[in-house]
């Protein structure tokens, strides 16, 4: 079988036919590719963010020592737990401290109550002044009357 020259010729012909068929397939593919419009490449945009964006909105600290230990990227506020103090630390490590007080919004009723309380306090102050002035007037009258009596006694003698 291996020594048969017809068999070798037949297998060689089969190999040549296979190669020719593959060449035809490749040429068909090339013509199809050239006939189809090439798709435009999509534009690629890359954004690089050097600073982290997941910074906390608010930071809490129990003392100034905690604020000093922390490393910050930008001006960062730290609030005390009871919201009475705020520390602002910058990138140089400088810290500024501020005290906070709550501002309570007042409606018309609250304003009226404050006004009336102020009037009451004013009236109470006037009443105290009048009572203390009355005591002073009484003591002055007693002193004057004794002075007058003494003067009369001196005149009689």
Secondary structure per residue as TSV (DSSP state, phi and psi in degrees):
chain	resnum	aa	ss	phi	psi
A	1	X	-	360.0	-41.3
A	2	X	T	-75.3	-25.8
A	3	X	T	-87.5	-0.5
A	4	X	-	-79.8	116.5
A	5	X	H	-70.0	-27.5
A	6	X	H	-69.6	-34.9
A	7	X	H	-68.1	-40.7
A	8	X	H	-63.5	-40.1
A	9	X	H	-67.6	-37.3
A	10	X	H	-66.8	-44.3
A	11	X	H	-68.5	-35.7
A	12	X	H	-63.9	-40.2
A	13	X	H	-65.4	-38.4
A	14	X	H	-65.1	-39.7
A	15	X	H	-65.8	-41.8
A	16	X	H	-65.4	-39.5
A	17	X	H	-64.4	-40.0
A	18	X	H	-63.5	-44.6
A	19	X	H	-64.5	-41.9
A	20	X	H	-63.5	-40.0
A	21	X	H	-64.7	-41.5
A	22	X	H	-64.4	-38.2
A	23	X	H	-63.9	-42.9
A	24	X	H	-63.2	-42.4
A	25	X	H	-61.1	-42.5
A	26	X	H	-65.1	-39.9
A	27	X	H	-65.9	-38.8
A	28	X	H	-62.7	-42.6
A	29	X	H	-62.6	-41.4
A	30	X	H	-63.4	-41.2
A	31	X	H	-67.6	-37.6
A	32	X	H	-64.9	-40.2
A	33	X	H	-67.4	-41.7
A	34	X	H	-70.5	-27.7
A	35	X	H	-78.5	-29.9
A	36	X	S	-79.5	138.6
A	37	X	-	-68.0	141.9
A	38	X	-	-75.0	130.5
A	39	X	-	-69.7	141.9
A	40	X	-	-71.6	137.2
A	41	X	-	-69.5	141.3
A	42	X	-	-73.5	144.1
A	43	X	-	-76.0	138.5
A	44	X	-	-113.0	122.6
A	45	X	-	-115.1	128.5
A	46	X	-	-117.3	127.7
A	47	X	-	-111.6	126.0
A	48	X	-	-110.1	124.3
A	49	X	-	-109.5	113.8
A	50	X	-	-79.8	-32.9
A	51	X	S	-93.4	143.1
A	52	X	-	-67.4	143.6
A	53	X	S	-104.2	-2.3
A	54	X	-	-95.3	39.0
A	55	X	-	-68.3	144.7
A	56	X	-	-70.0	148.4
A	57	X	S	-73.1	-40.2
A	58	X	-	-139.2	139.9
A	59	X	E	-119.6	143.1
A	60	X	E	-112.4	146.1
A	61	X	-	-142.7	144.6
A	62	X	S	-84.5	-28.5
A	63	X	S	-152.1	174.2
A	64	X	H	-65.1	-30.7
A	65	X	H	-60.4	-41.1
A	66	X	H	-63.8	-38.0
A	67	X	H	-66.6	-40.4
A	68	X	H	-65.6	-33.1
A	69	X	H	-73.4	-28.5
A	70	X	S	-78.6	143.1
A	71	X	-	-98.7	134.2
A	72	X	-	-121.7	157.0
A	73	X	S	-96.1	-36.6
A	74	X	S	-139.6	-173.1
A	75	X	-	-59.4	121.3
A	76	X	E	-128.1	124.7
A	77	X	E	-87.1	141.3
A	78	X	E	-122.2	130.3
A	79	X	E	-109.1	143.9
A	80	X	-	-73.3	161.5
A	81	X	T	-60.7	-35.6
A	82	X	T	-90.7	6.7
A	83	X	S	60.6	30.4
A	84	X	S	-98.1	-19.3
A	85	X	E	-132.9	142.1
A	86	X	E	-127.6	132.8
A	87	X	E	-110.4	135.5
A	88	X	E	-117.2	118.6
A	89	X	E	-109.7	134.3
A	90	X	-	-104.2	-179.4
A	91	X	T	-68.6	-21.9
A	92	X	T	-78.8	-10.4
A	93	X	S	94.6	1.3
A	94	X	-	-74.4	138.8
A	95	X	E	-124.5	131.5
A	96	X	E	-114.1	138.1
A	97	X	E	-114.4	139.8
A	98	X	E	-133.4	146.1
A	99	X	E	-97.1	144.9
A	100	X	-	-114.9	140.6
A	101	X	-	-129.4	145.8
A	102	X	-	-80.6	134.9
A	103	X	-	-103.0	113.6
A	104	X	-	-91.8	125.6
A	105	X	-	-72.8	132.1
A	106	X	-	-110.4	137.3
A	107	X	-	-95.7	-174.8
A	108	X	H	-60.9	-39.4
A	109	X	H	-63.4	-44.8
A	110	X	H	-62.8	-40.9
A	111	X	H	-64.0	-40.2
A	112	X	H	-64.8	-42.8
A	113	X	H	-62.3	-43.7
A	114	X	H	-61.7	-41.7
A	115	X	H	-62.1	-45.5
A	116	X	H	-66.2	-38.8
A	117	X	H	-64.8	-38.6
A	118	X	H	-63.3	-40.8
A	119	X	H	-63.6	-42.2
A	120	X	H	-60.5	-46.0
A	121	X	H	-61.0	-39.8
A	122	X	H	-64.1	-44.5
A	123	X	H	-64.6	-39.3
A	124	X	H	-63.1	-39.7
A	125	X	H	-64.3	-41.9
A	126	X	H	-63.8	-40.8
A	127	X	H	-64.2	-40.2
A	128	X	H	-65.5	-42.7
A	129	X	H	-63.0	-41.8
A	130	X	H	-65.3	-40.7
A	131	X	H	-68.8	-38.6
A	132	X	H	-71.1	-34.9
A	133	X	H	-67.2	-37.4
A	134	X	H	-64.9	-40.2
A	135	X	H	-63.1	-41.1
A	136	X	H	-67.1	-42.3
A	137	X	H	-62.3	-42.4
A	138	X	H	-63.4	-43.0
A	139	X	H	-68.3	-34.7
A	140	X	H	-66.1	-40.1
A	141	X	H	-64.8	-41.9
A	142	X	H	-64.3	-41.7
A	143	X	H	-66.0	-41.6
A	144	X	H	-65.4	-42.4
A	145	X	H	-65.1	-37.6
A	146	X	H	-70.4	-35.3
A	147	X	H	-65.8	-39.6
A	148	X	H	-66.1	-42.2
A	149	X	H	-64.5	-40.2
A	150	X	H	-65.9	-39.3
A	151	X	H	-63.8	-39.0
A	152	X	H	-65.2	-39.5
A	153	X	H	-64.1	-39.6
A	154	X	H	-67.9	-34.6
A	155	X	H	-70.6	-34.0
A	156	X	H	-70.0	-31.0
A	157	X	-	-77.5	360.0
